[in-house]
Amino acid sequence: MSNNKRKNTNKQSAYKPKTAGFNAKSGNKTISATASSNNGEKKVEATVSKNGSTIKQTTITTKNAEGSAHHTNQNSASHSHDFTETKSASHINKPHYTKNWSWWLICLVLGALAIGGIARLLGGNMDHFNAHILPPGVVPRWVFGLAWPILYTMLGISAFLVFFSPNQLDKTRRGDIIWFSLNLLLNMLWPLLFYRLDLLIVSCVLIGLIVITAIITNYRFYYRNLAAGILYSFYTAWLCYALYLNLAIALLNA
C-alpha cells in the first residue's frame, strides 16, 4: 500500500501545471507565445501583433497518450482567429484620391507653373543681367525662358508622384509638402533680388539656401519614389548652375 501511495503521489506531482512563455520581435511585428501543461494536456497560445494591433491569434491543444512518449494527437482542437479582414494593421497609407488622380496631377503642374509665372513677374526684364560682366559658360537668354517652364512642369509631376506614393505616411507626406513649398517660395523671391533689385550678394546667399532646401527635398523625393527623385534632380542641377552664375557675377562685378 505504501508503494502504491508513493506511485500515485509521484504521478500527481508529475502533472502539476507548468507554464512558460516568450516574446519575440521582428521589425514591426511582435510574436508572443504561452505554453502550459496540465494532467497530460498541453496548450499553446500564440499571438501575432503588428504596430500594437493583433492580426492573428492561434490556440493549439494536444494530449499525450498513456504509456507512450509525448505524442501529438492529430485531431486535437485548434482554433485560429484572423483579424486582418476586420481591422487593418498596415502602416502604409494608400493614396486617398485614386479615382481623381488626373485632376490632382493637373493641379500640381499648373500650381508649379503659376509660381514660376509669379517669379517671372517679380524679376521683370533681364537688363541688369546683360549689363554685368558675365562669367564663362553663360547660356543664351532664350534658354532661360525655355528651361524654367519645363523644370516647373517636372516639379509638378514629381510632387504628384511623391504626395500620392503608397510608401507615404501622414507624417512624412506633411514633411515632404513643407520642404517642397519652402523651396518654391524661396525660388520665387530670388528673381526679385537678382534681376529687379540687382542685389547680387543678397541674392547669392538666398540661392545658396534654395540649393540646400532643393537637395534635402530631392533626397526625400528620391526615397519615396525613384522617378520623382530623378525628375527633381534636373531642377536641383539647374539651381546649382544658377548658383554658379550668381556667385561669379557677384565676384566679377563687386
N, C-alpha and C positions, 0 to 999 in steps of 0.2 A: 504493500500500500504506500509506503513511504517513497518507493522508487517511482510509482505511478504519479504521485503528487508532484515529485520533482520534475518529471517529464512534462506534466501539464503546466507547471509554473514556467518551465523553460519555453514552452510553446507560446504561452501568453506574453512572456517578456519579448519574444521574437516578433510579435505582432503589434508592438507598440507603434502608434502613429509617428511617422517620420516625415519631416517637411524640409525641402531645400529649394532654393531659387537663385536666379541670376538675372542680371540686366546687361544688355549689350547695345552699343550704339554704333551705327554705320551711316555716316553722312547725316542726313536729316531724319533718319529712321531710328526708332528705338524699339528693341525687341526685349520683352520681359517674359520669363517663364517660371512657373512654380510647380514643383513635383512633390507629391505626398503619397505615403504608403500606409495602409491600414488594413490589417486582417487579410493579407494576401491580395489586396486590391490596390493597384497603382493608378493614380490620377495625375495627369499632366495638363496644366492650363498655360497657354501661350497667347500673348497679346502683342500685336504689331501696331505701333503708333507712328504717325508722321506729322511733325510740327504740332505736337500736342493733341492730335485728333486720332482716335482709334479707327484703323482701317480694316483690321482683321483680328478675329478672336477665335481661338480653337481650343476645345476641351476633349481630351482623349482619356478613356478609362480602360484599363486592362486588368485581367485576373490571371493569377498563377494556378496551374493545375496541381492538385495534391500529389506528392510523391515524385515530382519531377522538378527539374531546374526551372528557372524563370521562363515561362512560355507565354508568348503573346497570343491572345485569342483574336483571331481574325474578325470575328463577329462582335467584337467589343463595341460599346457605344462611342460614337464620335460625333461631336456637334461642332459645326463651323458656322460662324456668323460673319458675313461680309458686309461692311458698312459703306463700301465705295459707291454704291448706287444711290444711297440716300444723302450722303454728305461728302462733298468734295474735299480731298486732302491735298490737292495740288497747290503749290506755292507760286505757280506761274499764272499771271493774269492774261487771259486771252484778249485780243482786240475787242473793244466794245462796239465798234461800228463797222462790222464786216460787210453789212449789206450796202452801206453808203460810202464805201472806201474811195470810190472815184471822186465824190464830191469833196472829201477831205483832202485828197491829193491836189485837186484843182485849187482849193482854198489856200493850202500851204504854199503852192507855187506862186499864186497871184499875190499872196501876202509878202513873200520874199521879194518879188518884183516891185511891189509897191514901196517897200523900204528902200530898194535901190533907186526908185524914182525920186523919193524924198531926198536921199543923199545927193542925187544929181542936182536937184533944185537948190539945196543948201550950198553946194560947191560953186554953182554958177559956171562961168566960162573958164577956160584954161589960159587966160592971158598971163597971169603971174608965172605959170609953169613954163611957158615958152620964153619969158623974159629972163629966166635964170640961166646960169651956166649949167649945162646938163652933163651928167656923167656918161661914160660909155655903156652901151647896152640898152639905151632907151628905145622902146618900140615906137612905131609911128602913132600919131594921135588917134587914127581911126581904130586901132587895135583895142584901145581902152573902151571905146564906145561899143565894140562888139563883144569883148571878153566879159564885161560885167553882167549883161543880161543872161549870158549863158551860165555864168557862175551862180547867179541868183536862182536860176531855174534848177540847177543841180542841187542847190541848198534846199529848195522846197521838196525835191524828190527824196533826198537823204533824210530830211526831217520826218517825212511821212513814213519811210521805212523803219526809222528808229522808234517813233512815238507809238506805232501800232505793231511793233515787233512782239511775237509771242514770248520772247525772253525778258519782257519788261515786268517789273514790279511797279506798284504805285509810287513808291519812294524813289526808285531810280528814274522813272519817267519824269517825275517832278524835277529832279536834278538835271536831267538832260534838257528839259524845256528852259530851265533857268539859265544854264550856260549858253545855250543856243541863242536865246533872246538877248542876253547880255552882250554877246559878241556882235550881234546885228545892231544893237543900239550904239555901241562904241564905233562900229564901222560907219554908221550913218552920220556921226558927228565929225569924222575925220575930214571929209571934203570941205566942210565949213572952215576948219582951221588951216588946211593946207592951201586950197585954191582961193577961197574968197578973202580970208583974213591974212594970208601969207605969213602965218606964224610957224616957221619951219621947225624950231626947236620943240615947241609945244606939240606940234603935230607928230614929230618924231617920237616923243615919249608916248603919245596916245597910240600910235600904230604899233609900238612895242607891246603895249597892253593888249591890243587887238590880236597880235600874233600869239601871245601867251594864252589868251582865252580860246583862240581857234585851235591850238594844239591840244588843250585839255578837252575841248568839245570833240575834236577829231578822234581822240583816244576813246572817249566814251561811246561815240558812234560806231567806231570800229569794233568795240567789244560787243555791242548789241547786234549789229548787222554788218556783214563784210562788204556788201555792195554800198551801203550808206557810208561806211568809212572810206571806201575808195573814191566815191563821188565828192565827199567833203575834203579829201586830201588835195584835190585840184585847187579848191578855194584857199586852203592853207598855203600851198606852194605859191599862189599868186600874191597872197599877203606878204610872204617873205620877200618876193620881188619888189613889192611896193615899199617895204621897209628899207630895202637897199637903196631905192631911188630917193626916198625921203631923207635918209641919213646922208647920202652922197651929195644931194643938192644943198642940204643944210651946211655941210662942211665946205663945199666949193663956193658958196655964196655968203659965208659968215662975214 
